[in-house]
Amino acid sequence: MSKDKDRAIVVKRSTPKKAGHHGGAWKLAYADFMTAMMAFFLLMWLLSSASTVQLRGIADYFNQPLKITLWGGDRSAEDSSILKGGGRDISTDAQGVTRSTDGSSSRAERSASHNNEDSVKQLQGELERQEQVRLHDLQVKLMAAIEANPVLRQFKQQIRIDSTLTGLRIEIVDSQKRPMFATAKDEVEPYMRDILREIGHTLNDVPNRIIVQGHTDAVPYAGGEKGYSNWELSADRANASRRELIAGGMDEAKVMRVLGLASTQNLNKADPLDPENRRISIIVLNRKSEEALDHDDSTTTTLSDDAAGSKPLLQKLAQPATAAPKPTAPVPPAQ
């Protein structure tokens, strides 16, 4: 019994075994899957943003790349790449164009061209703003000159200055009590002469060229439009106004047009016989309108071979026209 008491008691406790490591293979597979999805997404995005010409070029590239690489051909891209693919250069829409560089020079040229276009647009905008300032200053100077001159101040109701799409328009309007010209003639009245000469002196402050237009009312001549009519009268009065502008000190090279418009552009459209329709218009052209008129002057038209194929017609046109009998001048009414 004592021996059992002296025996040592040994207690064995077993610890649970830990589960083995499963490994990270699934993580690699998942990462590969996500990478493939990302690449697919990028591919679809690039294809959706490519034009039809670029898609056709990509399809040509993958059509026979190995054959063209090994043996060459007419459709091999002449670039600096080691492997020459098929198809033409997809960086341009032009047919039959191949690339001789890696494309960096083309991007530089396009960037330089875009910058040049922006610079030209900015320069044009700045020139237009400067021109508007000059025309506005001209308007202020003319109004100030009229106010400062006691003779012109009493006629300021007949002088109208406004801005139009073609430039600054200065109109001197006739009235029943204060006609600008002698009746049915192009003789300038004294007050009209003073106005025109003052305007001519002031127009030299700007480099813009001008157009002088003559207008009449719709009162016809006794002979109608066959003889001397409102067309000739309006043109003669516009030319007389041009002479007075030059007499006032304006450079004669500033005149670009002298037009007689008769009664085609009435101020009072409701009453073509209104004396207000008789007026002289001086248009100080802006740069855009002046360039348009210069372009019209330089544009020529020629007969094509088809249009000039009829010899009898050309011979008839080449014959000098017989002089028509000069009509007798009718007695004009009051204008």
C-alpha positions in Angstrom: 0.0 0.0 0.0 2.9 2.3 0.8 4.4 1.5 -2.5 1.4 2.7 -4.4 1.5 6.0 -2.5 5.2 6.5 -3.4 4.6 5.9 -7.1 4.7 9.1 -9.3 1.5 9.9 -11.2 2.1 10.9 -14.8 -0.7 12.8 -16.6 -0.4 12.9 -20.4 -2.2 15.7 -22.1 -2.3 15.7 -25.9 -2.5 19.0 -27.9 -4.7 19.1 -31.0 -2.7 19.1 -34.3 -2.7 22.3 -36.4 -4.1 22.1 -39.9 -1.6 22.1 -42.6 -1.0 25.2 -44.8 -3.2 25.1 -48.0 -0.9 27.2 -50.1 -1.5 30.5 -52.2 -2.2 29.0 -55.6 -5.7 30.4 -55.7 -4.3 33.9 -55.1 -2.1 33.6 -58.1 -4.9 32.3 -60.2 -7.2 35.1 -59.1 -4.5 37.7 -59.8 -4.0 36.3 -63.3 -7.7 36.4 -63.9 -8.0 40.0 -62.8 -5.0 41.0 -65.0 -6.6 39.3 -68.0 -9.9 41.1 -67.3 -8.1 44.4 -67.0 -6.2 43.8 -70.3 -9.5 42.8 -72.0 -11.2 45.9 -70.7 -8.4 48.1 -72.0 -8.5 46.3 -75.4 -12.3 46.9 -75.7 -11.9 50.5 -74.7 -9.2 51.1 -77.3 -11.2 49.4 -80.0 -14.3 51.4 -79.2 -12.3 54.7 -79.4 -10.6 53.8 -82.7 -11.9 55.1 -86.0 -12.9 52.9 -88.9 -9.6 53.5 -90.7 -7.6 52.6 -87.6 -9.6 49.4 -87.1 -9.0 48.4 -90.7 -5.3 49.1 -90.2 -5.2 46.9 -87.1 -7.0 44.1 -88.9 -4.5 44.3 -91.8 -1.6 44.2 -89.3 -2.7 40.9 -87.9 -3.7 39.4 -91.2 -0.3 38.1 -92.3 2.3 39.6 -90.0 4.8 36.6 -90.2 4.7 36.2 -93.9 5.3 39.9 -94.5 8.0 40.0 -91.8 9.9 37.1 -93.5 9.5 37.9 -97.2 8.4 41.6 -97.1 5.8 43.0 -99.5 4.0 46.1 -100.7 1.9 46.3 -97.5 4.8 46.3 -95.0 5.1 49.4 -93.0 8.3 51.3 -93.7 9.0 52.3 -90.1 11.9 51.9 -87.7 10.3 48.8 -86.1 12.2 45.5 -86.3 9.0 43.6 -87.1 7.3 45.1 -90.0 3.5 44.6 -89.9 1.0 44.6 -92.6 -1.3 47.4 -93.7 -0.8 51.1 -94.2 -0.1 53.7 -91.6 -3.2 54.1 -89.4 -2.1 57.5 -88.1 -3.4 59.1 -91.3 -6.5 58.8 -93.4 -4.6 59.3 -96.7 -4.6 56.2 -99.0 -1.2 54.6 -99.7 0.7 56.6 -97.1 3.4 54.8 -95.1 5.3 55.9 -92.1 9.1 56.5 -92.3 9.6 57.3 -88.6 8.3 56.2 -85.3 5.6 58.8 -85.4 7.2 61.3 -83.0 7.9 63.8 -85.7 4.3 63.6 -86.9 3.0 64.3 -83.5 5.4 67.3 -83.2 4.3 68.6 -86.6 0.6 68.3 -85.6 1.3 70.0 -82.3 3.2 72.8 -84.1 0.5 73.2 -86.7 -2.2 73.4 -83.9 -0.1 76.0 -82.0 0.3 78.0 -85.2 -3.4 78.0 -85.9 -4.1 79.2 -82.3 -1.5 82.0 -82.7 -3.1 83.1 -86.0 -6.6 83.1 -84.4 -5.3 85.1 -81.4 -3.6 87.6 -83.8 -6.7 88.0 -85.9 -8.8 88.6 -82.8 -6.3 91.2 -81.5 -6.3 93.0 -84.9 -10.1 93.1 -85.0 -10.3 94.5 -81.5 -7.7 97.2 -82.4 -9.7 98.0 -85.5 -12.9 98.3 -83.5 -11.2 100.7 -81.2 -10.0 102.8 -84.1 -13.4 103.0 -85.7 -14.9 103.9 -82.3 -12.4 106.7 -81.9 -13.2 107.9 -85.4 -16.9 108.1 -84.6 -16.1 110.1 -81.4 -13.8 112.5 -83.4 -16.4 113.1 -86.0 -19.1 113.8 -83.5 -16.8 116.1 -81.6 -15.8 118.0 -84.8 -19.5 118.5 -85.6 -20.2 119.9 -82.1 -17.1 122.2 -82.2 -18.0 123.7 -85.6 -20.9 126.2 -85.3 -21.7 125.8 -89.0 -21.9 122.0 -88.8 -23.7 121.9 -85.4 -27.0 123.2 -86.9 -27.0 120.3 -89.4 -26.1 117.5 -86.9 -29.7 116.2 -87.2 -28.9 115.3 -90.8 -25.7 113.4 -90.0 -26.0 109.9 -88.7 -23.1 107.7 -87.6 -23.5 104.1 -86.7 -21.7 100.8 -86.7 -22.6 98.0 -89.2 -21.2 94.6 -90.1 -19.1 96.1 -92.9 -17.7 99.0 -90.7 -18.5 102.5 -89.7 -21.3 104.1 -91.7 -21.6 107.9 -92.0 -24.8 109.1 -93.6 -25.7 112.7 -94.6 -29.5 112.8 -95.0 -31.4 115.3 -97.2 -34.4 117.2 -96.0 -37.1 119.2 -97.6 -35.8 122.4 -96.1 -32.1 121.7 -96.4 -31.3 119.9 -99.6 -27.7 118.6 -100.0 -27.6 119.1 -103.8 -29.2 121.4 -106.3 -32.5 120.2 -107.7 -32.0 117.2 -109.9 -28.3 117.9 -110.2 -25.0 116.9 -108.6 -24.0 120.4 -107.5 -23.1 120.3 -103.8 -24.7 122.9 -101.6 -22.3 125.0 -99.4 -23.2 123.4 -96.1 -22.9 119.9 -97.6 -19.4 120.9 -98.9 -18.4 121.9 -95.3 -19.6 118.6 -93.9 -17.9 116.5 -96.5 -14.6 118.3 -96.2 -14.6 118.0 -92.4 -15.3 114.3 -92.7 -12.5 113.9 -95.4 -10.0 115.6 -93.1 -10.9 113.2 -90.2 -10.9 110.0 -92.3 -7.1 110.2 -92.7 -6.7 109.3 -89.0 -7.5 105.7 -89.8 -5.9 103.4 -92.5 -9.3 101.9 -93.5 -10.6 102.4 -97.0 -14.1 103.7 -97.8 -17.1 103.3 -100.1 -19.2 106.3 -101.1 -22.8 105.5 -102.0 -25.4 107.8 -103.5 -29.2 107.4 -102.8 -32.2 109.1 -104.2 -35.9 108.9 -103.6 -38.3 107.1 -105.9 -39.5 110.2 -107.9 -38.9 109.1 -111.5 -37.6 111.3 -114.4 -40.0 112.2 -117.2 -38.2 109.8 -119.6 -38.3 106.9 -117.1 -35.2 104.6 -116.9 -34.3 104.8 -120.6 -32.4 108.1 -120.4 -30.8 110.0 -117.5 -32.4 108.5 -114.4 -32.0 108.2 -110.7 -29.2 105.7 -111.3 -27.1 108.3 -113.0 -28.1 111.0 -110.6 -27.2 108.9 -107.5 -23.8 107.9 -109.1 -23.0 111.5 -110.0 -23.8 112.8 -106.5 -21.7 110.0 -104.9 -18.8 111.0 -107.2 -19.3 114.7 -106.4 -19.1 113.8 -102.7 -15.9 111.9 -103.3 -14.3 115.0 -104.9 -15.3 117.1 -101.8 -13.8 114.5 -99.4 -10.5 114.7 -101.3 -10.7 118.5 -101.3 -10.9 118.3 -97.5 -7.6 116.5 -97.4 -8.5 112.8 -97.6 -6.1 110.6 -99.5 -7.7 109.7 -102.8 -6.3 106.1 -102.6 -8.7 105.5 -99.6 -11.7 105.4 -102.0 -12.5 101.8 -102.9 -15.9 102.1 -104.5 -18.2 104.9 -105.7 -21.7 103.5 -106.1 -25.1 104.9 -107.3 -27.9 102.9 -105.8 -30.9 105.1 -106.9 -33.9 104.2 -104.7 -33.1 100.6 -104.0 -32.2 101.1 -100.3 -34.7 103.5 -98.9 -34.5 104.6 -95.3 -38.2 105.1 -95.1 -39.5 101.9 -96.8 -43.1 102.9 -96.2 -42.8 106.1 -98.2 -40.3 105.8 -101.2 -40.9 109.5 -102.0 -39.8 110.7 -98.6 -36.9 113.3 -98.9 -35.1 111.4 -96.2 -34.3 108.7 -98.7 -32.0 111.1 -100.5 -28.7 110.7 -98.8 -25.0 110.1 -99.2 -23.4 107.1 -97.3 -19.7 106.9 -96.5 -18.8 103.5 -95.2 -15.4 103.1 -93.5 -14.7 99.4 -94.2 -13.4 97.0 -91.6 -10.5 94.7 -92.6 -12.7 91.7 -93.2 -15.0 93.6 -95.6 -12.1 95.2 -97.4 -10.4 91.8 -97.9 -13.7 90.4 -99.3 -13.9 93.2 -101.8 -10.3 92.7 -102.8 -11.0 89.0 -103.3 -13.9 89.8 -105.5 -11.8 92.1 -107.6 -9.0 89.5 -108.1 -11.4 86.7 -108.9 -11.7 86.1 -112.7 -13.9 83.9 -114.7 -12.9 82.3 -118.0 -14.9 80.5 -120.6 -14.3 76.7 -120.8 -13.8 74.9 -124.0 -17.3 73.5 -123.9 -18.8 77.0 -123.3 -16.7 78.5 -126.0 -17.3 75.8 -128.6 -19.7 77.7 -130.7 -17.7 79.7 -133.2 -20.7 81.7 -134.6 -21.6 82.9 -131.1 -18.0 84.0 -130.5 -17.8 85.7 -133.9 -21.0 87.5 -133.1 -19.7 88.6 -129.7 -16.4 89.8 -131.3 -18.2 92.1 -133.8 -18.2 95.8 -132.7 -21.6 96.9 -131.6 -23.3 99.6 -133.6 -23.7 102.9 -131.7 -27.3 103.4 -130.5 -28.9 106.7 -131.1 -28.4 109.0 -128.1 -31.7 109.8 -126.5 -32.8 113.3 -125.9 -32.5 114.4 -122.3 -36.0 114.7 -120.7 -36.9 117.5 -118.4 -36.2 116.2 -114.8 -38.6 116.8 -111.9 -37.5 118.1 -108.5 -35.2 115.8 -106.6 
